[in-house]
Amino acid sequence: MSNTLGTSARPLRVAIIGAGPSGFYAAQALLKQKDYEVSIDLIDHLPTPYGLVRYGVAPDHQKIKSVTRLYDRIASDPRLRFLGNVTVGKHISHEELTQHYDQIVYAVGAQTDKRLNIPGEDLPGSHPATEFVAWYNGHPDFSDRQFELGIESVAVIGVGNVAMDVARIMALSPDELERSDMADHALVALRDSRIKDIYIIARRGPAQVKFANPELRELAELEVTDVIIDPAELELDPYSEAAIIDNREAQANLEVMRHYASIGDTHRPKNIHFLFLRSPVEIISGENGRVAEVKLERNELIPTESGYLASHGIGEYETLQVGMILRSIGYRGHPIPGVPFHERWGIISNTEGRVCEYETGEIVPGVYVVGWAKRGPTGIIGTNKPDSVATVQRMLADIPSLQPVPDANADPDTVTTLLRDRAVRYVTWEEWKLLDAAEVAAGKQRGRPRVKFVTVADMLAAIDAAKAT
Ligand code: NAP
């Protein structure tokens, strides 16, 4: 390596692609270490930072969103520059990044949904929950989606935290909706919705749910919604009985579900129903061509060799009349041109955060990955911190054998010049703060946490307007 790399004369140039939690934690770890001078560009395809904290975390979970204060502190470090509204693979290629940065870290998350692969999955009215989440959170790529909410029943497939989020959001009262930072279009649509019954459908049993206990307990606080569980649904088979003996979270969840089952229907306007040991096998349309029913097969649990309790259909079927299906069965990553991708796992191909060729396992020097793009869509926001720290430790260990980019290319201005030459309207951190202030000010007028801009054009116009004043 050049003997000045990592000094103030020639700081280590790092591009972090994706300004969500894992990107911020990678930046924090790089800024905290004392061995090398660093100069970081945090690049995001949206004009706004925070990734899933802004566009994934449920809009009624304002406390969780307060983690952005930490991200703001990280971004205020003069060694970090935010370049929003820049899409890698469109405005600048991976190949070009390798010519301007000594190291590149992909923190791009997992942007698409897994599929059920059953007939009717793509009927109008059947949606990935990920799109519904992005829509109500005002993600510019999804804010023009249409969800038909003039229906009475919805099925949510899957029992993870995302399933709980979407079910709860549909169960909120107008007052509860108003207290969230949900996008205006979704606020209006959900306030006017006629949804009464929300069915959460699990392919396995109540001992195998993936959601966290606080998310389950929180349902008790809903102002207009009962949680309905038939006590018979909570009877465990011997395998599940044995499996939860050492699993306190599963026991706590069962206790809360039994409590809900004991309360039953108190005749509130909305209900969240839990149905266990059922898999959707077909989604059926009505006369209008939209989702009208979902056909479910009853399951039993059979242990695999590893002890995992897998669901198996027993050939007994029932149908549930629903006007919408939200498929909440997990996320998958999306390939970036030029970056090796593990198709089966839906992640960037890597060995402990070092990107490697999928076929040969050969390390791609100087290219790294963190977060969901590295390990798959698991864990909560905080899980990303140790994950990013681990990748950064490998980046630092690799510096002595690194082939640096030519000094002339390492000048940060070369990247912004390239973007300007391509007429890319990149957004700086200062510009984001103007946007943030405008959203919060608009929220204050209406007693809401913020009113979000939901299109890139509106965001850029608001930045220009704020600068003009
Ligand atoms: P998840 O936790 O992996 O849950 C996916 C659910 O889909 C599971 O219940 C799974 O059942 C089910 N499933 C998968 N394939 C299926 C199929 N073919 N048919 C029927 N059901 C199927 O995923 P997630 O809910 O998308 O959450 C992703 C991550 O984000 C998780 O780590 C979650 O904790 C996190 N998150 C956290 C919060 C929070 O902290 N508040 C909020 C949102 C998300 P099996 O168990 O049988 O596979």
Residues whose N, C-alpha, C, O or C-beta is under 5 A from the ligand:
A	BS01	NAP	L116 G158 V159 G160 N161 V162 A163 R203 R204 Q208 K210 S328 I329 G330 Y331 P377 T378 G379 I380
